[in-house]
C-alpha cells in the first residue's frame, strides 16, 4: 500500500472514483484486499483502496 494512502475505518464517508460521478458511500468493512462500501440506496459494493477517497 502507498505510504500516503489514508487508512479507511468503518463508517468513513468516501467517494467512489471508478463509478458515475458523485457516487459515494460509507465504509462497511473489508474483504481481503477490498473495501466494502454501503451506498445510499443500500447496495454494497467492493472496491480496492485506490478507487476510494475520503469525503471531507
CHARMM internal coordinates of N, CA and C (Angstrom, degrees):
IC EDIT
DIST 1 N 1 CA 1.4640
DIST 1 CA 1 C 1.5319
ANGL 1 N 1 CA 1 C 109.41
DIST 1 C 2 N 1.3006
ANGL 1 CA 1 C 2 N 115.86
DIHE 1 N 1 CA 1 C 2 N 143.50
DIST 2 N 2 CA 1.4537
ANGL 1 C 2 N 2 CA 121.04
DIHE 1 CA 1 C 2 N 2 CA 179.34
DIST 2 CA 2 C 1.5258
ANGL 2 N 2 CA 2 C 109.47
DIHE 1 C 2 N 2 CA 2 C -62.09
DIST 2 C 3 N 1.3318
ANGL 2 CA 2 C 3 N 118.86
DIHE 2 N 2 CA 2 C 3 N 135.65
DIST 3 N 3 CA 1.4770
ANGL 2 C 3 N 3 CA 119.65
DIHE 2 CA 2 C 3 N 3 CA -175.63
DIST 3 CA 3 C 1.5305
ANGL 3 N 3 CA 3 C 113.37
DIHE 2 C 3 N 3 CA 3 C -62.00
DIST 3 C 4 N 1.3314
ANGL 3 CA 3 C 4 N 117.45
DIHE 3 N 3 CA 3 C 4 N -25.07
DIST 4 N 4 CA 1.4667
ANGL 3 C 4 N 4 CA 119.52
DIHE 3 CA 3 C 4 N 4 CA -179.42
DIST 4 CA 4 C 1.5240
ANGL 4 N 4 CA 4 C 112.24
DIHE 3 C 4 N 4 CA 4 C -93.43
DIST 4 C 5 N 1.3478
ANGL 4 CA 4 C 5 N 116.38
DIHE 4 N 4 CA 4 C 5 N 0.14
DIST 5 N 5 CA 1.4649
ANGL 4 C 5 N 5 CA 120.71
DIHE 4 CA 4 C 5 N 5 CA 179.27
DIST 5 CA 5 C 1.5260
ANGL 5 N 5 CA 5 C 108.54
DIHE 4 C 5 N 5 CA 5 C -65.15
DIST 5 C 6 N 1.3348
ANGL 5 CA 5 C 6 N 117.44
DIHE 5 N 5 CA 5 C 6 N 123.75
DIST 6 N 6 CA 1.4631
ANGL 5 C 6 N 6 CA 117.59
DIHE 5 CA 5 C 6 N 6 CA 178.70
DIST 6 CA 6 C 1.5170
ANGL 6 N 6 CA 6 C 111.03
DIHE 5 C 6 N 6 CA 6 C -68.18
DIST 6 C 7 N 1.3066
ANGL 6 CA 6 C 7 N 116.35
DIHE 6 N 6 CA 6 C 7 N 144.85
DIST 7 N 7 CA 1.4597
ANGL 6 C 7 N 7 CA 120.72
DIHE 6 CA 6 C 7 N 7 CA 174.54
DIST 7 CA 7 C 1.5296
ANGL 7 N 7 CA 7 C 107.85
DIHE 6 C 7 N 7 CA 7 C -77.37
DIST 7 C 8 N 1.3094
ANGL 7 CA 7 C 8 N 115.40
DIHE 7 N 7 CA 7 C 8 N 142.01
DIST 8 N 8 CA 1.4528
ANGL 7 C 8 N 8 CA 120.48
DIHE 7 CA 7 C 8 N 8 CA 178.93
DIST 8 CA 8 C 1.5277
ANGL 8 N 8 CA 8 C 109.22
DIHE 7 C 8 N 8 CA 8 C -104.30
DIST 8 C 9 N 1.3248
ANGL 8 CA 8 C 9 N 115.92
DIHE 8 N 8 CA 8 C 9 N 136.41
DIST 9 N 9 CA 1.4650
ANGL 8 C 9 N 9 CA 121.35
DIHE 8 CA 8 C 9 N 9 CA 178.67
DIST 9 CA 9 C 1.5241
ANGL 9 N 9 CA 9 C 109.16
DIHE 8 C 9 N 9 CA 9 C -117.99
DIST 9 C 10 N 1.3205
ANGL 9 CA 9 C 10 N 116.11
DIHE 9 N 9 CA 9 C 10 N 152.64
DIST 10 N 10 CA 1.4644
ANGL 9 C 10 N 10 CA 120.40
DIHE 9 CA 9 C 10 N 10 CA 179.02
DIST 10 CA 10 C 1.5261
ANGL 10 N 10 CA 10 C 109.37
DIHE 9 C 10 N 10 CA 10 C -56.60
DIST 10 C 11 N 1.3208
ANGL 10 CA 10 C 11 N 115.29
DIHE 10 N 10 CA 10 C 11 N 131.78
DIST 11 N 11 CA 1.4618
ANGL 10 C 11 N 11 CA 120.93
DIHE 10 CA 10 C 11 N 11 CA -179.73
DIST 11 CA 11 C 1.5130
ANGL 11 N 11 CA 11 C 113.96
DIHE 10 C 11 N 11 CA 11 C 96.24
DIST 11 C 12 N 1.3466
ANGL 11 CA 11 C 12 N 118.00
DIHE 11 N 11 CA 11 C 12 N -13.52
DIST 12 N 12 CA 1.4656
ANGL 11 C 12 N 12 CA 120.34
DIHE 11 CA 11 C 12 N 12 CA 176.97
DIST 12 CA 12 C 1.5262
ANGL 12 N 12 CA 12 C 109.64
DIHE 11 C 12 N 12 CA 12 C -63.00
DIST 12 C 13 N 1.3310
ANGL 12 CA 12 C 13 N 116.22
DIHE 12 N 12 CA 12 C 13 N 139.60
DIST 13 N 13 CA 1.4622
ANGL 12 C 13 N 13 CA 121.10
DIHE 12 CA 12 C 13 N 13 CA 174.54
DIST 13 CA 13 C 1.5208
ANGL 13 N 13 CA 13 C 108.01
DIHE 12 C 13 N 13 CA 13 C -87.68
DIST 13 C 14 N 1.3318
ANGL 13 CA 13 C 14 N 115.55
DIHE 13 N 13 CA 13 C 14 N 129.18
DIST 14 N 14 CA 1.4640
ANGL 13 C 14 N 14 CA 120.53
DIHE 13 CA 13 C 14 N 14 CA -177.30
DIST 14 CA 14 C 1.5183
ANGL 14 N 14 CA 14 C 110.88
DIHE 13 C 14 N 14 CA 14 C -133.46
DIST 14 C 15 N 1.3229
ANGL 14 CA 14 C 15 N 115.30
DIHE 14 N 14 CA 14 C 15 N 152.25
DIST 15 N 15 CA 1.4572
ANGL 14 C 15 N 15 CA 122.04
DIHE 14 CA 14 C 15 N 15 CA 170.48
DIST 15 CA 15 C 1.5250
ANGL 15 N 15 CA 15 C 107.21
DIHE 14 C 15 N 15 CA 15 C -94.14
DIST 15 C 16 N 1.3364
ANGL 15 CA 15 C 16 N 115.89
DIHE 15 N 15 CA 15 C 16 N 140.81
DIST 16 N 16 CA 1.4626
ANGL 15 C 16 N 16 CA 121.67
DIHE 15 CA 15 C 16 N 16 CA -179.84
DIST 16 CA 16 C 1.5280
ANGL 16 N 16 CA 16 C 107.71
DIHE 15 C 16 N 16 CA 16 C -99.78
DIST 16 C 17 N 1.3276
ANGL 16 CA 16 C 17 N 116.66
DIHE 16 N 16 CA 16 C 17 N 113.69
DIST 17 N 17 CA 1.4592
ANGL 16 C 17 N 17 CA 121.28
DIHE 16 CA 16 C 17 N 17 CA -168.24
DIST 17 CA 17 C 1.5247
ANGL 17 N 17 CA 17 C 113.45
DIHE 16 C 17 N 17 CA 17 C -79.98
DIST 17 C 18 N 1.3394
ANGL 17 CA 17 C 18 N 117.77
DIHE 17 N 17 CA 17 C 18 N -21.23
DIST 18 N 18 CA 1.4625
ANGL 17 C 18 N 18 CA 119.05
DIHE 17 CA 17 C 18 N 18 CA -172.65
DIST 18 CA 18 C 1.5257
ANGL 18 N 18 CA 18 C 112.72
DIHE 17 C 18 N 18 CA 18 C -94.83
DIST 18 C 19 N 1.3314
ANGL 18 CA 18 C 19 N 117.73
DIHE 18 N 18 CA 18 C 19 N 4.87
DIST 19 N 19 CA 1.4678
ANGL 18 C 19 N 19 CA 120.66
DIHE 18 CA 18 C 19 N 19 CA -176.77
DIST 19 CA 19 C 1.5141
ANGL 19 N 19 CA 19 C 109.64
DIHE 18 C 19 N 19 CA 19 C -116.30
DIST 19 C 20 N 1.3241
ANGL 19 CA 19 C 20 N 114.81
DIHE 19 N 19 CA 19 C 20 N -173.52
DIST 20 N 20 CA 1.4632
ANGL 19 C 20 N 20 CA 120.08
DIHE 19 CA 19 C 20 N 20 CA 179.73
DIST 20 CA 20 C 1.5281
ANGL 20 N 20 CA 20 C 110.55
DIHE 19 C 20 N 20 CA 20 C -52.10
DIST 20 C 21 N 1.2954
ANGL 20 CA 20 C 21 N 116.08
DIHE 20 N 20 CA 20 C 21 N 146.47
DIST 21 N 21 CA 1.4638
ANGL 20 C 21 N 21 CA 122.47
DIHE 20 CA 20 C 21 N 21 CA -174.00
DIST 21 CA 21 C 1.5286
ANGL 21 N 21 CA 21 C 110.54
DIHE 20 C 21 N 21 CA 21 C -55.41
DIST 21 C 22 N 1.3105
ANGL 21 CA 21 C 22 N 115.70
DIHE 21 N 21 CA 21 C 22 N 134.32
DIST 22 N 22 CA 1.4461
ANGL 21 C 22 N 22 CA 120.61
DIHE 21 CA 21 C 22 N 22 CA 175.80
DIST 22 CA 22 C 1.5146
ANGL 22 N 22 CA 22 C 114.53
DIHE 21 C 22 N 22 CA 22 C 88.66
DIST 22 C 23 N 1.3416
ANGL 22 CA 22 C 23 N 117.63
DIHE 22 N 22 CA 22 C 23 N -1.44
DIST 23 N 23 CA 1.4617
ANGL 22 C 23 N 23 CA 119.22
DIHE 22 CA 22 C 23 N 23 CA 178.92
DIST 23 CA 23 C 1.5254
ANGL 23 N 23 CA 23 C 109.19
DIHE 22 C 23 N 23 CA 23 C -65.08
DIST 23 C 24 N 1.2997
ANGL 23 CA 23 C 24 N 115.47
DIHE 23 N 23 CA 23 C 24 N 140.10
DIST 24 N 24 CA 1.4579
ANGL 23 C 24 N 24 CA 119.39
DIHE 23 CA 23 C 24 N 24 CA -180.00
DIST 24 CA 24 C 1.5268
ANGL 24 N 24 CA 24 C 108.75
DIHE 23 C 24 N 24 CA 24 C -152.09
DIST 24 C 25 N 1.3157
ANGL 24 CA 24 C 25 N 116.15
DIHE 24 N 24 CA 24 C 25 N 173.00
DIST 25 N 25 CA 1.4470
ANGL 24 C 25 N 25 CA 121.44
DIHE 24 CA 24 C 25 N 25 CA 177.06
DIST 25 CA 25 C 1.5130
ANGL 25 N 25 CA 25 C 109.81
DIHE 24 C 25 N 25 CA 25 C -173.84
DIST 25 C 26 N 1.3096
ANGL 25 CA 25 C 26 N 115.46
DIHE 25 N 25 CA 25 C 26 N -170.06
DIST 26 N 26 CA 1.4573
ANGL 25 C 26 N 26 CA 121.76
DIHE 25 CA 25 C 26 N 26 CA 177.89
DIST 26 CA 26 C 1.5196
ANGL 26 N 26 CA 26 C 109.06
DIHE 25 C 26 N 26 CA 26 C -119.11
DIST 26 C 27 N 1.3335
ANGL 26 CA 26 C 27 N 115.25
DIHE 26 N 26 CA 26 C 27 N 141.65
DIST 27 N 27 CA 1.4545
ANGL 26 C 27 N 27 CA 120.73
DIHE 26 CA 26 C 27 N 27 CA 179.45
DIST 27 CA 27 C 1.5275
ANGL 27 N 27 CA 27 C 109.36
DIHE 26 C 27 N 27 CA 27 C -63.08
DIST 27 C 28 N 1.3347
ANGL 27 CA 27 C 28 N 115.77
DIHE 27 N 27 CA 27 C 28 N 126.79
DIST 28 N 28 CA 1.4589
ANGL 27 C 28 N 28 CA 120.89
DIHE 27 CA 27 C 28 N 28 CA 179.70
DIST 28 CA 28 C 1.5280
ANGL 28 N 28 CA 28 C 111.40
DIHE 27 C 28 N 28 CA 28 C -103.74
DIST 28 C 29 N 1.3157
ANGL 28 CA 28 C 29 N 116.95
DIHE 28 N 28 CA 28 C 29 N -22.95
DIST 29 N 29 CA 1.4569
ANGL 28 C 29 N 29 CA 120.76
DIHE 28 CA 28 C 29 N 29 CA -178.57
DIST 29 CA 29 C 1.5120
ANGL 29 N 29 CA 29 C 109.86
DIHE 28 C 29 N 29 CA 29 C 157.83
DIST 29 C 30 N 1.3340
ANGL 29 CA 29 C 30 N 115.87
DIHE 29 N 29 CA 29 C 30 N -165.68
DIST 30 N 30 CA 1.4552
ANGL 29 C 30 N 30 CA 120.37
DIHE 29 CA 29 C 30 N 30 CA -179.00
DIST 30 CA 30 C 1.5197
ANGL 30 N 30 CA 30 C 109.41
DIHE 29 C 30 N 30 CA 30 C -130.32
DIST 30 C 31 N 1.3166
ANGL 30 CA 30 C 31 N 115.37
DIHE 30 N 30 CA 30 C 31 N 155.09
DIST 31 N 31 CA 1.4596
ANGL 30 C 31 N 31 CA 122.05
DIHE 30 CA 30 C 31 N 31 CA 174.71
DIST 31 CA 31 C 1.5205
ANGL 31 N 31 CA 31 C 105.84
DIHE 30 C 31 N 31 CA 31 C -138.10
DIST 31 C 32 N 1.3028
ANGL 31 CA 31 C 32 N 116.21
DIHE 31 N 31 CA 31 C 32 N 99.93
DIST 32 N 32 CA 1.4587
ANGL 31 C 32 N 32 CA 120.23
DIHE 31 CA 31 C 32 N 32 CA -174.63
DIST 32 CA 32 C 1.5165
ANGL 32 N 32 CA 32 C 109.89
DIHE 31 C 32 N 32 CA 32 C 63.07
DIST 32 C 33 N 1.3444
ANGL 32 CA 32 C 33 N 116.15
DIHE 32 N 32 CA 32 C 33 N -123.87
DIST 33 N 33 CA 1.4639
ANGL 32 C 33 N 33 CA 120.71
DIHE 32 CA 32 C 33 N 33 CA -179.40
DIST 33 CA 33 C 1.5225
ANGL 33 N 33 CA 33 C 111.75
DIHE 32 C 33 N 33 CA 33 C -89.71
DIST 33 C 34 N 1.3261
ANGL 33 CA 33 C 34 N 117.86
DIHE 33 N 33 CA 33 C 34 N 0.21
DIST 34 N 34 CA 1.4607
ANGL 33 C 34 N 34 CA 121.19
DIHE 33 CA 33 C 34 N 34 CA -177.14
DIST 34 CA 34 C 1.5233
ANGL 34 N 34 CA 34 C 110.42
DIHE 33 C 34 N 34 CA 34 C -102.10
DIST 34 C 35 N 1.3361
ANGL 34 CA 34 C 35 N 114.20
DIHE 34 N 34 CA 34 C 35 N 155.80
DIST 35 N 35 CA 1.4589
ANGL 34 C 35 N 35 CA 121.06
DIHE 34 CA 34 C 35 N 35 CA 179.33
DIST 35 CA 35 C 1.5216
ANGL 35 N 35 CA 35 C 108.18
DIHE 34 C 35 N 35 CA 35 C -113.16
DIST 35 C 36 N 1.3249
ANGL 35 CA 35 C 36 N 116.26
DIHE 35 N 35 CA 35 C 36 N 129.75
DIST 36 N 36 CA 1.4623
ANGL 35 C 36 N 36 CA 122.37
DIHE 35 CA 35 C 36 N 36 CA 179.20
DIST 36 CA 36 C 1.5233
ANGL 36 N 36 CA 36 C 109.28
DIHE 35 C 36 N 36 CA 36 C -86.89
DIST 36 C 37 N 1.3359
ANGL 36 CA 36 C 37 N 115.60
DIHE 36 N 36 CA 36 C 37 N 127.11
DIST 37 N 37 CA 1.4666
ANGL 36 C 37 N 37 CA 121.75
DIHE 36 CA 36 C 37 N 37 CA -178.51
DIST 37 CA 37 C 1.5250
ANGL 37 N 37 CA 37 C 108.00
DIHE 36 C 37 N 37 CA 37 C -120.00
DIST 37 C 38 N 1.3364
ANGL 37 CA 37 C 38 N 116.22
DIHE 37 N 37 CA 37 C 38 N 128.99
DIST 38 N 38 CA 1.4606
ANGL 37 C 38 N 38 CA 121.05
DIHE 37 CA 37 C 38 N 38 CA 174.97
DIST 38 CA 38 C 1.5173
ANGL 38 N 38 CA 38 C 108.19
DIHE 37 C 38 N 38 CA 38 C -92.71
DIST 38 C 39 N 1.3282
ANGL 38 CA 38 C 39 N 116.33
DIHE 38 N 38 CA 38 C 39 N 119.96
DIST 39 N 39 CA 1.4532
ANGL 38 C 39 N 39 CA 122.67
DIHE 38 CA 38 C 39 N 39 CA -178.83
DIST 39 CA 39 C 1.5306
ANGL 39 N 39 CA 39 C 109.87
DIHE 38 C 39 N 39 CA 39 C -80.95
DIST 39 C 40 N 1.3268
ANGL 39 CA 39 C 40 N 118.07
DIHE 39 N 39 CA 39 C 40 N 162.59
DIST 40 N 40 CA 1.4717
ANGL 39 C 40 N 40 CA 120.23
DIHE 39 CA 39 C 40 N 40 CA -179.42
DIST 40 CA 40 C 1.5344
ANGL 40 N 40 CA 40 C 113.25
DIHE 39 C 40 N 40 CA 40 C -58.45
DIST 40 C 41 N 1.3379
ANGL 40 CA 40 C 41 N 117.17
DIHE 40 N 40 CA 40 C 41 N -28.21
DIST 41 N 41 CA 1.4696
ANGL 40 C 41 N 41 CA 119.35
DIHE 40 CA 40 C 41 N 41 CA 179.78
DIST 41 CA 41 C 1.5240
ANGL 41 N 41 CA 41 C 112.16
DIHE 40 C 41 N 41 CA 41 C -83.29
DIST 41 C 42 N 1.3323
ANGL 41 CA 41 C 42 N 117.20
DIHE 41 N 41 CA 41 C 42 N 2.70
DIST 42 N 42 CA 1.4571
ANGL 41 C 42 N 42 CA 121.01
DIHE 41 CA 41 C 42 N 42 CA 177.21
DIST 42 CA 42 C 1.5153
ANGL 42 N 42 CA 42 C 114.37
DIHE 41 C 42 N 42 CA 42 C 96.66
DIST 42 C 43 N 1.3429
ANGL 42 CA 42 C 43 N 117.36
DIHE 42 N 42 CA 42 C 43 N -12.33
DIST 43 N 43 CA 1.4634
ANGL 42 C 43 N 43 CA 120.32
DIHE 42 CA 42 C 43 N 43 CA 177.62
DIST 43 CA 43 C 1.5194
ANGL 43 N 43 CA 43 C 109.83
DIHE 42 C 43 N 43 CA 43 C -68.65
DIST 43 C 44 N 1.3349
ANGL 43 CA 43 C 44 N 115.19
DIHE 43 N 43 CA 43 C 44 N 143.73
DIST 44 N 44 CA 1.4666
ANGL 43 C 44 N 44 CA 120.11
DIHE 43 CA 43 C 44 N 44 CA 172.10
DIST 44 CA 44 C 1.5126
ANGL 44 N 44 CA 44 C 108.34
DIHE 43 C 44 N 44 CA 44 C -108.98
DIST 44 C 45 N 1.3180
ANGL 44 CA 44 C 45 N 115.71
DIHE 44 N 44 CA 44 C 45 N 134.33
DIST 45 N 45 CA 1.4555
ANGL 44 C 45 N 45 CA 121.14
DIHE 44 CA 44 C 45 N 45 CA 178.26
DIST 45 CA 45 C 1.5204
ANGL 45 N 45 CA 45 C 108.79
DIHE 44 C 45 N 45 CA 45 C -129.35
DIST 45 C 46 N 1.3286
ANGL 45 CA 45 C 46 N 115.82
DIHE 45 N 45 CA 45 C 46 N 153.60
DIST 46 N 46 CA 1.4637
ANGL 45 C 46 N 46 CA 121.42
DIHE 45 CA 45 C 46 N 46 CA -179.31
DIST 46 CA 46 C 1.5233
ANGL 46 N 46 CA 46 C 109.78
DIHE 45 C 46 N 46 CA 46 C -107.71
DIST 46 C 47 N 1.3228
ANGL 46 CA 46 C 47 N 115.88
DIHE 46 N 46 CA 46 C 47 N 136.58
DIST 47 N 47 CA 1.4615
ANGL 46 C 47 N 47 CA 121.28
DIHE 46 CA 46 C 47 N 47 CA -176.92
DIST 47 CA 47 C 1.5196
ANGL 47 N 47 CA 47 C 110.00
DIHE 46 C 47 N 47 CA 47 C -142.09
DIST 47 C 48 N 1.3471
ANGL 47 CA 47 C 48 N 116.95
DIHE 47 N 47 CA 47 C 48 N 143.97
DIST 48 N 48 CA 1.4622
ANGL 47 C 48 N 48 CA 118.57
DIHE 47 CA 47 C 48 N 48 CA 168.97
DIST 48 CA 48 C 1.5314
ANGL 48 N 48 CA 48 C 108.96
DIHE 47 C 48 N 48 CA 48 C -69.44
DIST 48 C 49 N 1.3395
ANGL 48 CA 48 C 49 N 116.88
DIHE 48 N 48 CA 48 C 49 N 153.11
DIST 49 N 49 CA 1.4680
ANGL 48 C 49 N 49 CA 119.79
DIHE 48 CA 48 C 49 N 49 CA -175.81
DIST 49 CA 49 C 1.5288
ANGL 49 N 49 CA 49 C 113.81
DIHE 48 C 49 N 49 CA 49 C -56.67
DIST 49 C 50 N 1.3443
ANGL 49 CA 49 C 50 N 117.75
DIHE 49 N 49 CA 49 C 50 N -29.16
DIST 50 N 50 CA 1.4681
ANGL 49 C 50 N 50 CA 118.65
DIHE 49 CA 49 C 50 N 50 CA -177.18
DIST 50 CA 50 C 1.5274
ANGL 50 N 50 CA 50 C 112.28
DIHE 49 C 50 N 50 CA 50 C -73.93
DIST 50 C 51 N 1.3254
ANGL 50 CA 50 C 51 N 118.63
DIHE 50 N 50 CA 50 C 51 N -4.74
DIST 51 N 51 CA 1.4683
ANGL 50 C 51 N 51 CA 120.58
DIHE 50 CA 50 C 51 N 51 CA 176.15
DIST 51 CA 51 C 1.5263
ANGL 51 N 51 CA 51 C 111.93
DIHE 50 C 51 N 51 CA 51 C -99.93
DIST 51 C 52 N 1.3336
ANGL 51 CA 51 C 52 N 116.53
DIHE 51 N 51 CA 51 C 52 N 5.99
DIST 52 N 52 CA 1.4595
ANGL 51 C 52 N 52 CA 120.90
DIHE 51 CA 51 C 52 N 52 CA -177.95
DIST 52 CA 52 C 1.5148
ANGL 52 N 52 CA 52 C 110.13
DIHE 51 C 52 N 52 CA 52 C -121.72
DIST 52 C 53 N 1.3220
ANGL 52 CA 52 C 53 N 115.62
DIHE 52 N 52 CA 52 C 53 N 147.30
DIST 53 N 53 CA 1.4653
ANGL 52 C 53 N 53 CA 120.23
DIHE 52 CA 52 C 53 N 53 CA 170.24
DIST 53 CA 53 C 1.5123
ANGL 53 N 53 CA 53 C 107.96
DIHE 52 C 53 N 53 CA 53 C -140.38
DIST 53 C 54 N 1.3258
ANGL 53 CA 53 C 54 N 116.00
DIHE 53 N 53 CA 53 C 54 N 147.15
DIST 54 N 54 CA 1.4623
ANGL 53 C 54 N 54 CA 120.75
DIHE 53 CA 53 C 54 N 54 CA -179.89
DIST 54 CA 54 C 1.5248
ANGL 54 N 54 CA 54 C 110.64
DIHE 53 C 54 N 54 CA 54 C -66.64
DIST 54 C 55 N 1.3229
ANGL 54 CA 54 C 55 N 115.97
DIHE 54 N 54 CA 54 C 55 N 141.56
DIST 55 N 55 CA 1.4680
ANGL 54 C 55 N 55 CA 121.09
DIHE 54 CA 54 C 55 N 55 CA 169.54
DIST 55 CA 55 C 1.5244
ANGL 55 N 55 CA 55 C 107.39
DIHE 54 C 55 N 55 CA 55 C -88.07
DIST 55 C 56 N 1.3231
ANGL 55 CA 55 C 56 N 116.30
DIHE 55 N 55 CA 55 C 56 N 139.13
DIST 56 N 56 CA 1.4734
ANGL 55 C 56 N 56 CA 119.46
DIHE 55 CA 55 C 56 N 56 CA 178.42
DIST 56 CA 56 C 1.5114
ANGL 56 N 56 CA 56 C 110.55
DIHE 55 C 56 N 56 CA 56 C -78.49
END
COOR INIT
IC SEED 1 N 1 CA 1 C
IC BUILD
